[in-house]
Amino acid sequence: MLIVTSFAAAILAILLVVLTMLTVIARTRFKVTLSDNGELALIKFIRAHGNLTEFAPIFLILLTLIEINHFLSPFWLWITAIVFIIGRFSHAISLLFIEPKTLRLRVFAMALTFISILNLSLVLIFKLIANLFS
């Protein structure tokens, strides 16, 4: 059973629903059904939602492949999943609720996202190469 992947998918799905609802509310408030009409607040909601939908699938695919093949210990799977989730929550919070001039939290959030995805990618590549030559 894919415990870590299932947990990460469930938490990220909840975040996705919340971001979707916030986007729908913003669209209703600004009376925009398509595009963003140049409304900065709406653009932030659209991008927070979009950014999660861009990064979560590849993370979950990599996490699944590594967990199903037992390429990392459960401890490191949990650490990686938690780091990614913290990164995604931090990104949404920084984009939606913190002054845009302050990029520190957003940079931190993207660093956590990139580290998590790169970590899983490199582990997968090295384990696959090792298996080819064993």
C-alpha positions in Angstrom: 0.0 0.0 0.0 1.3 3.5 -0.9 0.8 5.1 2.5 3.1 8.2 1.9 1.8 8.8 -1.6 -1.8 8.4 -0.4 -1.3 10.9 2.4 0.4 13.4 0.2 -2.2 13.1 -2.5 -5.0 13.6 0.1 -3.5 16.7 1.6 -2.7 18.2 -1.8 -6.2 17.4 -3.0 -7.6 19.4 0.0 -5.3 22.3 -0.8 -6.4 22.1 -4.5 -10.1 22.2 -3.5 -9.5 25.2 -1.2 -7.5 27.1 -3.9 -10.2 26.2 -6.5 -13.0 27.5 -4.2 -11.0 30.7 -3.5 -10.5 31.2 -7.2 -14.3 30.7 -7.9 -15.1 33.2 -5.1 -12.7 35.7 -6.6 -14.1 35.2 -10.1 -17.6 35.8 -8.7 -16.5 38.9 -6.8 -14.9 40.4 -9.9 -17.6 39.1 -12.3 -15.0 37.3 -14.5 -15.8 33.9 -15.9 -12.9 33.6 -18.4 -9.4 35.0 -18.2 -8.6 37.5 -15.5 -9.6 40.9 -16.9 -6.3 42.3 -15.5 -7.5 42.0 -11.9 -4.4 41.6 -9.8 -6.2 39.9 -7.0 -7.9 37.4 -9.3 -4.5 36.7 -11.1 -3.0 35.8 -7.7 -5.8 33.2 -7.1 -5.5 31.8 -10.6 -1.8 31.4 -10.3 -1.8 29.9 -6.8 -4.3 27.3 -8.1 -2.4 26.8 -11.4 1.0 26.5 -9.7 -0.3 23.7 -7.5 -1.8 21.9 -10.5 1.6 22.3 -12.4 3.8 20.8 -9.7 1.7 18.4 -7.7 1.1 15.8 -10.4 4.8 15.2 -11.3 5.6 15.1 -7.6 3.0 12.5 -6.9 4.0 10.4 -9.9 7.7 10.4 -8.8 6.7 9.7 -5.2 4.5 6.8 -6.4 7.3 5.3 -8.5 9.8 5.5 -5.7 7.4 4.2 -3.0 6.1 1.3 -5.1 9.7 0.2 -5.9 11.0 0.8 -2.4 13.8 3.0 -3.7 13.8 5.2 -0.5 13.1 4.3 3.1 9.7 5.3 4.5 11.4 7.9 6.7 12.9 9.8 3.7 9.6 9.4 1.7 7.8 11.1 4.6 10.4 13.8 4.9 10.2 14.5 1.2 6.4 14.5 1.1 6.2 16.9 4.1 8.8 19.2 2.6 6.8 19.4 -0.6 3.5 19.9 1.2 5.0 22.7 3.3 6.4 24.2 0.1 3.0 24.2 -1.6 1.1 25.6 1.4 3.8 28.3 1.8 3.6 29.2 -1.9 -0.1 29.6 -1.8 0.0 31.7 1.4 2.8 33.9 0.1 1.0 34.5 -3.2 -2.4 35.2 -1.8 -1.9 36.8 1.6 1.6 38.4 1.7 2.6 41.7 0.0 4.0 40.9 -3.5 7.1 42.9 -2.8 8.1 40.4 -0.2 9.4 37.4 -2.1 11.2 35.6 0.8 8.4 33.1 1.6 7.7 32.5 -2.0 11.4 31.8 -2.8 11.5 29.5 0.2 8.4 27.7 -1.0 9.7 27.2 -4.5 13.0 26.0 -3.1 11.2 23.3 -1.1 9.2 22.4 -4.2 12.3 22.1 -6.4 14.3 20.3 -3.8 11.6 17.7 -3.3 11.1 17.1 -7.0 14.8 17.0 -7.8 15.5 14.7 -4.9 12.9 12.2 -6.1 14.0 12.6 -9.7 17.7 11.9 -8.9 16.9 9.0 -6.7 14.7 7.5 -9.4 17.4 8.0 -12.1 20.2 6.6 -10.0 18.2 3.6 -8.8 17.1 2.8 -12.3 20.7 3.1 -13.6 21.9 0.9 -10.8 19.3 -1.7 -11.6 20.3 -1.7 -15.2 23.9 -2.6 -14.3 23.2 -5.2 -11.6 
